Amino acid sequence: MTPPTPLQVLTAAVDSYTPYLQPSGELIDPFFAEPTQYGTPYHALCQAVLAARGEPVARSWRMDNAARGLDASLRHVSDPSLPATASTMHRATGAVRRLNHRDFFWPPILKTYRILLDEGNERSADFARRIAAVKIPDAFASQPPSNWAMVWLSGEWLRIREGLSGYTLDDIDRWLEIFFSSHILVDMGLYQEPGHPNSYDLFTRYHLADILVNGYNGQWRTAMEELMVTGLRRSLAVQLSDGSLASAYRSTGQTWTLGVQCAYFTLAANFLAGRDGALSEQARQAARRAFASFLRWQRPDGPYSPVENLLPPAYRVGYESYTADGHYANLAMAFLAVAILNGFNDSPLTPEEADRAPTALIEGDPTYRAIAHAGPYSAHLNAFPSPRYDGFGLVDVTFGVGRRFHFVSSVRHLAEPGFYNLGLAVRQEPGRSELRVLAQEDPRPIGPIEPGPTPASFQVQARVKGSPYPYTLALQVDAESGLQVEEATPGLVGYKTLLVPYLRDGGWGETTQVEIQIAERHATLAFRLGEEVVTVEVDGAVDHILHFPYGYENRRGLCGLIRVDLADPCEGVRYQLRRIS
């Protein structure tokens, strides 16, 4: 079967929101039935891109949708006294809190305006007048070095380029200086959002790259060009083998992180095409890998999902307090739309061409993370997580493009706080006794994360505060044999447990089935989701195995958990993960 094109995927996603587009041009959320955050301007941008690049028969209708959306967006930005849109939505009760999100309106407003102008829309002159009249930064909520400010700054650069701003290149340089003086680590390729989320590192660098490729030639150009290379290398490394972004802090598992990868990698590929052909091609491959994941999140009978699962909007599984379909799904779609504008028209990466050479990224201060890739496998360690969002340890394991089953993102039980990862727990007594879950004890690294014996390997030593015993994890990834993991508490010989939280229901219409086999010195857990089979093989004699198929969830869906209690006192546990089919 011929895979869908980016334009076809965008069209289906945008059209899934047609029932929620109002005559006023505003877009309302499918669940809350009111505008949320910045959904309206990003939906308008999607409609404008489809008017310019989509089916000619729908051009007039889409142009009208884009113009009405731009009108509504400008109305909101031009009058800061208007009530803010819904910003956070309490998951348990639906209670709404409102914050000014006008910062995010500025780039889609300018990009939509430029498309309408190029397409000869009769309202362009009026839109230009209204854009020129907006007083910034007064209309916005944030100042540099906030990631929000980089968003409006990229829009303001476009307004300067259009000749509609009272600001100049010197003003842009002054604002950028605040970012580069404290929050952008050029050598590391990292923007420092509080908590160091991979999501907002990339989000902010994308908007900075958009300024660069749109003609910026100020005092920070050299640093921005260098960041395009170092940031690209980091983004390539933190992309998991299924195309998603490695879990870390806020906005993990939101589909806009897939869309922004498509947009960013396309910008980087274009920028580097005449400078570094090999790196440019890696960026194009990464855009295709992200697109292979992006296209999976169109709900069959509902709106495109803002999160990397297909469960209904009312479930709110994987939703942050600030997540809603109305804005986050349309942000994801708009990033794909911008990628299309910049020439992205490639097919999704296929499993046959997606395997990677063995490699590892190891980061020290300030992130303390490591990620290894080989063949279809990726494995990600977070050794300095935020306890509000992630557990310590092996947070992500993926098995390749197009695969639905994975171990991605920390899991929590609905009845208690604390996160679970695939990994070690300690028992004081034999049998089903109380557990000390290492992922929940917030260990801190002792020294740097070290490379392992192979290119796709690493090892870390950490300590729980006050403990006389260290904790160690050593991981190797091999394209043929999968993952080999050893976790231990050197010097502490006692009863050990391996916890295996797993994705049971991602909204696919079928759930993961688990088969458990226990041998004399070995146990095998087989996870079957459709035709996919992944095994976790645990070395050592087993006392008990308990399977809890309900009560857990993470950003990717509804989850289960398996507890494997080893029978004999030992320092640690050794296990292997492998995809079978």
FIZA-94193 format. One record per residue (C-alpha): chain; x, y, z negated; residue in one letter. Coordinates in nm, 3 decimals, padded with zeros to 5 digits, m for minus. Example, Ala and Ser with C-alpha at 12.3 -4.5 7.8 and 13.67 -1.06 7.14 Angstrom:
REM FIZA-94193
   mol         u         v         w   type
     A    01.230   m00.450   m00.780      A
     A    01.367   m00.106   m00.714      S
***
This chain:
REM FIZA-94193
   mol         u         v         w   type
     A    00.000    00.000    00.000      M
     A    00.131    00.345    00.092      T
     A    00.207    00.542   m00.225      P
     A    00.027    00.874   m00.272      P
     A    00.205    01.197   m00.186      T
     A    00.257    01.474   m00.441      P
     A   m00.008    01.679   m00.261      L
     A   m00.260    01.395   m00.282      Q
     A   m00.192    01.344   m00.652      V
     A   m00.224    01.717   m00.719      L
     A   m00.550    01.736   m00.523      T
     A   m00.708    01.452   m00.721      A
     A   m00.595    01.601   m01.052      A
     A   m00.719    01.951   m00.971      V
     A   m01.052    01.824   m00.841      D
     A   m01.106    01.627   m01.162      S
     A   m01.147    01.968   m01.330      Y
     A   m01.399    02.107   m01.080      T
     A   m01.694    02.042   m01.318      P
     A   m01.528    02.268   m01.575      Y
     A   m01.453    02.569   m01.353      L
     A   m01.695    02.850   m01.434      Q
     A   m01.841    03.115   m01.197      P
     A   m01.636    03.373   m01.391      S
     A   m01.316    03.196   m01.283      G
     A   m01.245    03.070   m01.633      E
     A   m01.169    02.704   m01.690      L
     A   m01.328    02.541   m01.993      I
     A   m01.198    02.237   m02.175      D
     A   m01.387    01.914   m02.097      P
     A   m01.425    01.830   m02.467      F
     A   m01.452    02.166   m02.645      F
     A   m01.646    02.338   m02.363      A
     A   m01.459    02.668   m02.393      E
     A   m01.134    02.810   m02.253      P
     A   m00.825    02.684   m02.432      T
     A   m00.492    02.866   m02.439      Q
     A   m00.374    02.930   m02.080      Y
     A   m00.572    02.677   m01.878      G
     A   m00.734    02.939   m01.654      T
     A   m00.419    03.093   m01.496      P
     A   m00.249    02.758   m01.440      Y
     A   m00.561    02.612   m01.280      H
     A   m00.580    02.919   m01.056      A
     A   m00.219    02.859   m00.949      L
     A   m00.302    02.497   m00.862      C
     A   m00.598    02.611   m00.653      Q
     A   m00.379    02.866   m00.474      A
     A   m00.115    02.605   m00.388      V
     A   m00.383    02.372   m00.252      L
     A   m00.531    02.660   m00.050      A
     A   m00.190    02.719    00.108      A
     A   m00.071    02.359    00.144      R
     A   m00.380    02.139    00.123      G
     A   m00.659    02.039    00.360      E
     A   m00.759    02.331    00.586      P
     A   m01.127    02.242    00.552      V
     A   m01.116    02.333    00.181      A
     A   m00.895    02.642    00.221      R
     A   m01.167    02.904    00.183      S
     A   m01.321    02.736   m00.120      W
     A   m00.988    02.694   m00.293      R
     A   m00.883    03.049   m00.211      M
     A   m01.201    03.173   m00.377      D
     A   m01.134    02.954   m00.682      N
     A   m00.780    03.091   m00.707      A
     A   m00.893    03.452   m00.672      A
     A   m01.165    03.414   m00.934      R
     A   m00.917    03.247   m01.169      G
     A   m00.662    03.524   m01.113      L
     A   m00.931    03.784   m01.178      D
     A   m01.027    03.618   m01.508      A
     A   m00.661    03.582   m01.610      S
     A   m00.583    03.947   m01.542      L
     A   m00.894    04.053   m01.729      R
     A   m00.767    03.865   m02.036      H
     A   m00.406    03.986   m02.015      V
     A   m00.498    04.347   m01.941      S
     A   m00.705    04.384   m02.257      D
     A   m00.529    04.250   m02.568      P
     A   m00.835    04.344   m02.773      S
     A   m01.030    04.058   m02.616      L
     A   m01.061    03.750   m02.839      P
     A   m00.781    03.500   m02.801      A
     A   m00.862    03.165   m02.645      T
     A   m00.882    02.850   m02.857      A
     A   m00.528    02.758   m02.957      S
     A   m00.531    02.476   m03.211      T
     A   m00.804    02.219   m03.256      M
     A   m00.827    02.019   m03.578      H
     A   m00.831    01.653   m03.483      R
     A   m01.060    01.536   m03.763      A
     A   m01.323    01.810   m03.745      T
     A   m01.271    02.004   m03.422      G
     A   m01.219    02.329   m03.612      A
     A   m01.062    02.589   m03.382      V
     A   m00.794    02.847   m03.456      R
     A   m00.717    03.125   m03.207      R
     A   m00.378    03.271   m03.118      L
     A   m00.259    03.507   m02.848      N
     A   m00.119    03.291   m02.565      H
     A   m00.099    03.568   m02.303      R
     A    00.279    03.513   m02.278      D
     A    00.206    03.201   m02.073      F
     A   m00.028    03.380   m01.832      F
     A    00.243    03.591   m01.670      W
     A    00.428    03.346   m01.437      P
     A    00.111    03.181   m01.298      P
     A   m00.046    03.523   m01.246      I
     A    00.253    03.643   m01.043      L
     A    00.290    03.319   m00.849      K
     A   m00.082    03.305   m00.768      T
     A   m00.076    03.668   m00.659      Y
     A    00.217    03.605   m00.422      R
     A    00.038    03.310   m00.260      I
     A   m00.283    03.510   m00.215      L
     A   m00.082    03.797   m00.068      L
     A    00.098    03.566    00.174      D
     A   m00.232    03.406    00.273      E
     A   m00.389    03.744    00.347      G
     A   m00.648    03.744    00.070      N
     A   m00.853    04.062    00.081      E
     A   m00.828    04.116   m00.296      R
     A   m00.447    04.124   m00.300      S
     A   m00.417    04.503   m00.315      A
     A   m00.651    04.523   m00.613      D
     A   m00.465    04.243   m00.787      F
     A   m00.134    04.426   m00.728      A
     A   m00.274    04.742   m00.887      R
     A   m00.396    04.552   m01.191      R
     A   m00.070    04.358   m01.230      I
     A    00.128    04.683   m01.221      A
     A   m00.091    04.828   m01.496      A
     A   m00.030    04.552   m01.753      V
     A    00.178    04.679   m02.045      K
     A    00.442    04.429   m02.144      I
     A    00.565    04.311   m02.383      P
     A    00.279    04.470   m02.579      D
     A    00.028    04.221   m02.438      A
     A    00.235    03.923   m02.549      F
     A    00.288    03.745   m02.879      A
     A    00.661    03.670   m02.878      S
     A    00.999    03.827   m02.823      Q
     A    01.334    03.672   m02.725      P
     A    01.475    03.423   m02.816      P
     A    01.140    03.240   m02.842      S
     A    01.062    02.994   m02.562      N
     A    00.734    03.183   m02.517      W
     A    00.933    03.494   m02.435      A
     A    01.132    03.313   m02.166      M
     A    00.799    03.231   m02.002      V
     A    00.682    03.592   m01.978      W
     A    01.035    03.701   m01.891      L
     A    01.031    03.477   m01.584      S
     A    00.698    03.630   m01.486      G
     A    00.828    03.981   m01.540      E
     A    01.125    03.910   m01.314      W
     A    00.876    03.816   m01.041      L
     A    00.687    04.142   m01.104      R
     A    01.011    04.336   m01.066      I
     A    01.080    04.153   m00.740      R
     A    00.732    04.250   m00.617      E
     A    00.801    04.617   m00.693      G
     A    00.516    04.630   m00.945      L
     A    00.713    04.677   m01.270      S
     A    00.858    04.975   m01.448      G
     A    01.135    04.755   m01.582      Y
     A    01.468    04.693   m01.410      T
     A    01.746    04.436   m01.387      L
     A    01.912    04.605   m01.685      D
     A    01.607    04.528   m01.898      D
     A    01.613    04.164   m01.790      I
     A    01.983    04.147   m01.881      D
     A    01.912    04.298   m02.222      R
     A    01.643    04.039   m02.296      W
     A    01.856    03.751   m02.165      L
     A    02.147    03.854   m02.387      E
     A    01.939    03.766   m02.693      I
     A    01.891    03.412   m02.562      F
     A    02.254    03.356   m02.466      F
     A    02.394    03.504   m02.786      S
     A    02.235    03.246   m03.015      S
     A    01.998    02.992   m02.864      H
     A    02.152    02.866   m02.539      I
     A    02.447    02.627   m02.564      L
     A    02.581    02.640   m02.210      V
     A    02.848    02.371   m02.255      D
     A    02.589    02.129   m02.394      M
     A    02.319    02.229   m02.146      G
     A    02.074    02.289   m02.431      L
     A    01.824    02.554   m02.537      Y
     A    01.782    02.547   m02.914      Q
     A    01.414    02.545   m02.997      E
     A    01.357    02.483   m03.371      P
     A    01.357    02.105   m03.416      G
     A    01.548    02.063   m03.088      H
     A    01.266    01.904   m02.889      P
     A    01.370    01.775   m02.548      N
     A    01.041    01.914   m02.420      S
     A    01.104    02.281   m02.496      Y
     A    01.472    02.260   m02.413      D
     A    01.367    02.168   m02.059      L
     A    01.066    02.400   m02.055      F
     A    01.281    02.701   m02.138      T
     A    01.564    02.608   m01.902      R
     A    01.312    02.560   m01.621      Y
     A    01.185    02.917   m01.660      H
     A    01.542    03.044   m01.677      L
     A    01.624    02.850   m01.359      A
     A    01.318    03.001   m01.193      D
     A    01.461    03.347   m01.259      I
     A    01.795    03.242   m01.111      L
     A    01.658    03.093   m00.789      V
     A    01.430    03.392   m00.738      N
     A    01.718    03.627   m00.671      G
     A    01.856    03.716   m01.012      Y
     A    02.204    03.866   m00.979      N
     A    02.267    04.029   m01.314      G
     A    02.536    03.995   m01.578      Q
     A    02.421    03.646   m01.686      W
     A    02.424    03.490   m01.340      R
     A    02.753    03.304   m01.391      T
     A    02.632    03.158   m01.721      A
     A    02.300    03.064   m01.562      M
     A    02.474    02.889   m01.274      E
     A    02.689    02.693   m01.518      E
     A    02.380    02.607   m01.723      L
     A    02.211    02.480   m01.408      M
     A    02.483    02.214   m01.389      V
     A    02.525    02.131   m01.759      T
     A    02.151    02.146   m01.820      G
     A    02.083    01.924   m01.521      L
     A    02.328    01.665   m01.647      R
     A    02.156    01.665   m01.985      R
     A    01.810    01.641   m01.828      S
     A    01.922    01.347   m01.614      L
     A    02.050    01.172   m01.925      A
     A    01.741    01.223   m02.143      V
     A    01.503    01.098   m01.873      Q
     A    01.394    00.747   m01.965      L
     A    01.381    00.473   m01.703      S
     A    01.002    00.504   m01.667      D
     A    01.038    00.873   m01.579      G
     A    00.928    01.013   m01.913      S
     A    01.129    01.238   m02.142      L
     A    01.301    01.086   m02.446      A
     A    01.099    01.139   m02.764      S
     A    01.205    01.417   m02.998      A
     A    00.994    01.650   m03.206      Y
     A    00.707    01.853   m03.054      R
     A    00.521    01.785   m02.729      S
     A    00.666    01.439   m02.676      T
     A    00.441    01.235   m02.448      G
     A    00.257    01.535   m02.302      Q
     A    00.219    01.505   m01.925      T
     A    00.345    01.857   m01.868      W
     A    00.690    01.719   m01.958      T
     A    00.659    01.504   m01.644      L
     A    00.540    01.795   m01.432      G
     A    00.818    02.023   m01.550      V
     A    01.072    01.753   m01.466      Q
     A    00.936    01.746   m01.109      C
     A    00.962    02.125   m01.092      A
     A    01.302    02.157   m01.260      Y
     A    01.474    01.875   m01.074      F
     A    01.343    02.014   m00.744      T
     A    01.480    02.361   m00.825      L
     A    01.813    02.211   m00.928      A
     A    01.834    01.989   m00.619      A
     A    01.769    02.287   m00.391      N
     A    02.014    02.508   m00.577      F
     A    02.295    02.250   m00.570      L
     A    02.235    02.123   m00.216      A
     A    02.519    02.331   m00.074      G
     A    02.737    02.314   m00.383      R
     A    02.735    01.953   m00.506      D
     A    02.555    01.713   m00.276      G
     A    02.587    01.410   m00.504      A
     A    02.445    01.591   m00.807      L
     A    02.170    01.739   m00.591      S
     A    02.070    01.390   m00.481      E
     A    02.060    01.272   m00.842      Q
     A    01.820    01.556   m00.916      A
     A    01.596    01.455   m00.626      R
     A    01.591    01.095   m00.749      Q
     A    01.502    01.216   m01.098      A
     A    01.212    01.423   m00.961      A
     A    01.081    01.110   m00.789      R
     A    01.119    00.908   m01.110      R
     A    00.920    01.169   m01.304      A
     A    00.656    01.176   m01.031      F
     A    00.623    00.796   m01.053      A
     A    00.512    00.845   m01.412      S
     A    00.306    01.161   m01.348      F
     A    00.072    00.991   m01.101      L
     A   m00.024    00.723   m01.356      R
     A   m00.215    00.960   m01.585      W
     A   m00.519    01.037   m01.372      Q
     A   m00.815    00.898   m01.566      R
     A   m01.027    00.690   m01.325      P
     A   m01.355    00.854   m01.428      D
     A   m01.244    01.171   m01.598      G
     A   m01.007    01.466   m01.601      P
     A   m00.633    01.427   m01.553      Y
     A   m00.483    01.344   m01.892      S
     A   m00.268    01.593   m02.084      P
     A   m00.096    01.301   m02.261      V
     A    00.077    00.986   m02.145      E
     A   m00.219    00.759   m02.205      N
     A   m00.558    00.712   m02.038      L
     A   m00.775    00.701   m02.347      L
     A   m01.080    00.933   m02.344      P
     A   m01.034    01.299   m02.446      P
     A   m01.257    01.250   m02.749      A
     A   m01.012    00.997   m02.897      Y
     A   m00.741    01.270   m02.926      R
     A   m00.473    00.998   m02.930      V
     A   m00.133    01.148   m02.855      G
     A   m00.274    01.499   m02.887      Y
     A   m00.090    01.753   m03.098      E
     A   m00.304    02.005   m03.286      S
     A   m00.242    02.246   m02.997      Y
     A   m00.313    01.994   m02.719      T
     A   m00.628    02.012   m02.509      A
     A   m00.709    01.890   m02.160      D
     A   m00.807    02.237   m02.044      G
     A   m00.461    02.390   m02.069      H
     A   m00.202    02.113   m02.109      Y
     A   m00.324    01.901   m01.817      A
     A   m00.343    02.210   m01.598      N
     A    00.006    02.313   m01.706      L
     A    00.127    01.968   m01.595      A
     A   m00.054    02.006   m01.263      M
     A    00.083    02.357   m01.209      A
     A    00.441    02.239   m01.255      F
     A    00.380    01.975   m00.987      L
     A    00.224    02.245   m00.769      A
     A    00.535    02.463   m00.804      V
     A    00.753    02.164   m00.715      A
     A    00.545    02.120   m00.398      I
     A    00.586    02.489   m00.315      L
     A    00.961    02.441   m00.345      N
     A    00.965    02.149   m00.105      G
     A    00.894    01.843   m00.318      F
     A    00.715    01.599   m00.091      N
     A    00.886    01.273   m00.178      D
     A    00.730    00.939   m00.259      S
     A    00.753    00.810   m00.616      P
     A    01.068    00.619   m00.695      L
     A    01.016    00.244   m00.656      T
     A    01.151   m00.025   m00.889      P
     A    01.378   m00.151   m00.611      E
     A    01.565    00.180   m00.591      E
     A    01.532    00.298   m00.951      A
     A    01.803    00.098   m01.131      D
     A    02.081    00.305   m01.286      R
     A    02.449    00.242   m01.339      A
     A    02.550    00.182   m01.702      P
     A    02.591    00.512   m01.882      T
     A    02.533    00.677   m02.219      A
     A    02.485    01.031   m02.349      L
     A    02.602    01.078   m02.707      I
     A    02.530    01.409   m02.878      E
     A    02.655    01.538   m03.211      G
     A    02.557    01.865   m03.374      D
     A    02.288    01.995   m03.349      P
     A    02.080    01.702   m03.216      T
     A    02.260    01.379   m03.324      Y
     A    02.103    01.162   m03.056      R
     A    02.223    00.895   m02.815      A
     A    02.063    00.744   m02.509      I
     A    02.190    00.457   m02.295      A
     A    02.078    00.337   m01.951      H
     A    02.157    00.028   m01.744      A
     A    01.953   m00.115   m01.458      G
     A    01.584   m00.080   m01.550      P
     A    01.648   m00.026   m01.923      Y
     A    01.676    00.287   m02.136      S
     A    01.726    00.304   m02.513      A
     A    01.718    00.620   m02.724      H
     A    01.840    00.669   m03.081      L
     A    01.734    00.971   m03.287      N
     A    01.968    00.997   m03.585      A
     A    01.845    01.339   m03.705      F
     A    01.466    01.342   m03.659      P
     A    01.206    01.575   m03.802      S
     A    01.010    01.361   m04.049      P
     A    00.690    01.536   m03.939      R
     A    00.724    01.397   m03.586      Y
     A    00.961    01.100   m03.567      D
     A    01.127    00.827   m03.766      G
     A    01.500    00.766   m03.781      F
     A    01.646    00.509   m03.546      G
     A    01.559    00.343   m03.218      L
     A    01.271    00.561   m03.102      V
     A    01.241    00.471   m02.732      D
     A    01.296    00.160   m02.521      V
     A    01.168    00.151   m02.162      T
     A    01.180   m00.118   m01.896      F
     A    01.167    00.066   m01.566      G
     A    00.954    00.261   m01.320      V
     A    00.585    00.173   m01.306      G
     A    00.594   m00.034   m01.624      R
     A    00.309    00.018   m01.869      R
     A    00.452   m00.168   m02.168      F
     A    00.732   m00.005   m02.364      H
     A    00.845    00.085   m02.713      F
     A    00.825    00.464   m02.689      V
     A    00.769    00.713   m02.970      S
     A    00.745    00.648   m03.342      S
     A    00.428    00.477   m03.466      V
     A    00.220    00.566   m03.770      R
     A   m00.056    00.393   m03.961      H
     A   m00.375    00.594   m03.988      L
     A   m00.407    00.526   m04.361      A
     A   m00.065    00.648   m04.475      E
     A    00.215    00.892   m04.394      P
     A    00.549    00.790   m04.250      G
     A    00.666    00.659   m03.914      F
     A    00.770    00.316   m03.796      Y
     A    01.026    00.238   m03.528      N
     A    01.150   m00.091   m03.395      L
     A    01.406   m00.168   m03.662      G
     A    01.521   m00.275   m04.004      L
     A    01.346   m00.280   m04.341      A
     A    01.489   m00.406   m04.671      V
     A    01.317   m00.631   m04.931      R
     A    01.427   m00.675   m05.291      Q
     A    01.260   m01.016   m05.318      E
     A    01.183   m01.308   m05.087      P
     A    00.846   m01.341   m04.921      G
     A    00.603   m01.064   m04.835      R
     A    00.739   m00.822   m05.092      S
     A    00.760   m00.442   m05.080      E
     A    00.959   m00.287   m04.796      L
     A    01.207   m00.004   m04.780      R
     A    01.159    00.110   m04.421      V
     A    01.483    00.263   m04.295      L
     A    01.302    00.474   m04.035      A
     A    01.116    00.650   m04.318      Q
     A    01.408    00.706   m04.554      E
     A    01.565    00.985   m04.350      D
     A    01.923    00.852   m04.334      P
     A    02.188    01.101   m04.227      R
     A    02.479    01.015   m03.995      P
     A    02.819    00.958   m04.150      I
     A    03.048    01.111   m03.893      G
     A    02.972    01.118   m03.522      P
     A    02.775    00.867   m03.321      I
     A    03.046    00.661   m03.151      E
     A    03.066    00.501   m02.805      P
     A    03.037    00.124   m02.805      G
     A    03.247   m00.130   m02.615      P
     A    03.058   m00.089   m02.284      T
     A    02.955    00.219   m02.084      P
     A    02.590    00.178   m02.194      A
     A    02.641    00.134   m02.567      S
     A    02.675    00.330   m02.888      F
     A    02.698    00.278   m03.263      Q
     A    02.607    00.490   m03.562      V
     A    02.676    00.477   m03.933      Q
     A    02.438    00.658   m04.168      A
     A    02.347    00.680   m04.534      R
     A    02.023    00.728   m04.722      V
     A    02.073    01.005   m04.976      K
     A    02.195    00.857   m05.303      G
     A    02.251    00.506   m05.169      S
     A    02.588    00.336   m05.230      P
     A    02.537    00.130   m04.914      Y
     A    02.568    00.263   m04.560      P
     A    02.343    00.168   m04.272      Y
     A    02.480    00.074   m03.930      T
     A    02.325    00.029   m03.587      L
     A    02.509   m00.097   m03.279      A
     A    02.334   m00.115   m02.943      L
     A    02.437   m00.234   m02.598      Q
     A    02.228   m00.216   m02.282      V
     A    02.297   m00.452   m01.993      D
     A    02.116   m00.447   m01.659      A
     A    02.074   m00.827   m01.661      E
     A    02.041   m00.932   m02.024      S
     A    01.862   m00.625   m02.163      G
     A    01.926   m00.478   m02.507      L
     A    02.141   m00.626   m02.782      Q
     A    02.085   m00.458   m03.120      V
     A    02.248   m00.516   m03.458      E
     A    02.131   m00.330   m03.768      E
     A    02.285   m00.382   m04.111      A
     A    02.343   m00.249   m04.460      T
     A    02.710   m00.347   m04.511      P
     A    02.775   m00.462   m04.866      G
     A    02.406   m00.503   m04.945      L
     A    02.326   m00.872   m04.907      V
     A    01.953   m00.916   m04.950      G
     A    01.628   m00.998   m04.780      Y
     A    01.574   m00.824   m04.449      K
     A    01.274   m00.763   m04.226      T
     A    01.246   m00.657   m03.864      L
     A    00.947   m00.432   m03.793      L
     A    00.817   m00.429   m03.436      V
     A    00.553   m00.161   m03.371      P
     A    00.418   m00.195   m03.017      Y
     A    00.178   m00.034   m02.772      L
     A   m00.146   m00.233   m02.768      R
     A   m00.390   m00.009   m02.577      D
     A   m00.289    00.281   m02.355      G
     A   m00.633    00.312   m02.199      G
     A   m00.549    00.085   m01.906      W
     A   m00.861   m00.129   m01.939      G
     A   m00.657   m00.421   m02.072      E
     A   m00.458   m00.464   m02.389      T
     A   m00.123   m00.614   m02.481      T
     A   m00.136   m00.980   m02.580      Q
     A    00.122   m01.115   m02.824      V
     A    00.263   m01.467   m02.837      E
     A    00.479   m01.570   m03.135      I
     A    00.715   m01.867   m03.136      Q
     A    00.924   m01.969   m03.437      I
     A    01.220   m02.206   m03.407      A
     A    01.465   m02.326   m03.672      E
     A    01.705   m02.032   m03.647      R
     A    01.523   m01.810   m03.406      H
     A    01.191   m01.635   m03.335      A
     A    01.054   m01.498   m03.009      T
     A    00.784   m01.234   m02.976      L
     A    00.643   m01.214   m02.623      A
     A    00.438   m00.908   m02.525      F
     A    00.219   m00.954   m02.218      R
     A    00.037   m00.664   m02.052      L
     A   m00.109   m00.780   m01.724      G
     A    00.182   m00.919   m01.524      E
     A    00.443   m00.754   m01.744      E
     A    00.616   m00.968   m02.005      V
     A    00.875   m00.835   m02.250      V
     A    01.035   m01.040   m02.526      T
     A    01.193   m00.953   m02.859      V
     A    01.417   m01.238   m02.977      E
     A    01.520   m01.235   m03.342      V
     A    01.820   m01.431   m03.466      D
     A    01.802   m01.616   m03.798      G
     A    01.565   m01.836   m03.993      A
     A    01.223   m01.678   m04.040      V
     A    01.016   m01.691   m04.359      D
     A    00.694   m01.523   m04.244      H
     A    00.562   m01.332   m03.944      I
     A    00.259   m01.108   m03.987      L
     A    00.078   m00.947   m03.694      H
     A   m00.134   m00.634   m03.748      F
     A   m00.307   m00.555   m03.417      P
     A   m00.507   m00.254   m03.540      Y
     A   m00.473    00.059   m03.748      G
     A   m00.164    00.208   m03.582      Y
     A   m00.113    00.465   m03.309      E
     A    00.149    00.684   m03.149      N
     A    00.168    00.941   m02.871      R
     A    00.124    00.671   m02.606      R
     A   m00.187    00.498   m02.740      G
     A   m00.331    00.260   m02.997      L
     A   m00.069    00.033   m03.148      C
     A   m00.007   m00.281   m03.348      G
     A    00.280   m00.388   m03.570      L
     A    00.458   m00.719   m03.630      I
     A    00.651   m00.788   m03.949      R
     A    00.926   m01.050   m03.920      V
     A    01.062   m01.153   m04.261      D
     A    01.398   m01.332   m04.246      L
     A    01.429   m01.622   m04.489      A
     A    01.791   m01.600   m04.600      D
     A    01.970   m01.314   m04.776      P
     A    02.194   m01.129   m04.530      C
     A    02.343   m00.790   m04.454      E
     A    02.145   m00.727   m04.138      G
     A    01.944   m00.842   m03.842      V
     A    02.033   m00.906   m03.480      R
     A    01.778   m00.900   m03.199      Y
     A    01.749   m00.878   m02.821      Q
     A    01.492   m00.713   m02.594      L
     A    01.445   m00.825   m02.236      R
     A    01.187   m00.787   m01.966      R
     A    01.089   m01.128   m01.828      I
     A    00.851   m01.025   m01.553      S
***
